[in-house]
Amino acid sequence: MKKWNMIIDVAECTNCNLCTLATMDEYVGNDWPGYSAPMPRHGHRWINILQKERGRAPMIDVAYVPTMCNHCDDAPCVAKGGGAVRKRDDGIVLIDPVKAKGRQDLVDVCPYGHIWWNEKLKLPQAWPFDAHLLDQGWSQTRGQLSCPTGAMRAIKVDDDEMQRMARAQKLEVMKPELSARPRVYYRNLWRYSKCFIGGTISANTGDTVDCVEGAKVRLTKDNHIIAETVSDNYGDFKFDGLDENSGLYFVEVSANGGTKKVIETKLGASINIGEIRL
């Protein structure tokens, strides 16, 4: 059976927040019986964009990650809800706006923090995958239709096809260690979850200092080569996709007929070593 999934490309999100605003436009003040009670005007972000800066100037980048109810296949809220939260056959998880009345305990059971408490209505709420629109024949959610870069896309495929796509496109889910089996997948999540070691290579040329293009750079850890690259025309290099707090690394630089330098660095968060003068 085909089920709904969401694919989000972290590399394409620009933090415009149009998906967040479109969701508010759809639910604030609007009652969708059987799907969702009205969303409060303030306090809730059913689609919330996380932000992470990596490195330091001048080598720095920023990643934006739209987050929302993951509509997990093994959702703790469904297990805890006792009928107040249900998993539809098409993969969508819905918090019943009648049966869930007063169930503040459901807010804390979500390990992702995507269930919000509506104090006025005494009701836990989450983004319902715009199920009321999909059931009317819409092929996409309001979030995707508002996204100018195409960073998010809802697709309806069977589970085997979704897993094939996830492997082929290297899609990831948030916090896989929770084993909740989310149906929201991310492309290029490493831009948020991983870190880098970078720097700039320069050398004296007569009375001036120039950047070095084409210098060979090797990253090693525990006497093993992790990666190799060459510096660009600005002398810059970057090793990305490394685990945070992964400890001691060595950056080996060689250029100009054998000139070599080794830099020791300890990796916590992303780091710009700065200028390496040969």
ABEGO torsion letter per residue (X at the ends): XBBBBBBBBAAABAGAGAAAAAAAAAABGBBBBGABBBBBABGBBABBBBBBBBEBOABBBBBBBBBBBAGBABBAAAAAAGGABBBBAAGBBBBBAAAABGBAAAAAABAAGABBBBAAAGBBBBBAGGAAAAAAGBABBAAAAABAAGABBBBBBBAAAAAAAAAAAGBBBBGAAAGAGBABBBBGAAAAABBBBBBBBBBBBEABBBBBBGBBBBBBBGGBBABBBBBBAAGBBBBBGBBBGAEBBBBBBBBGGGBBBBBBBBBBBBBBAEBBBX
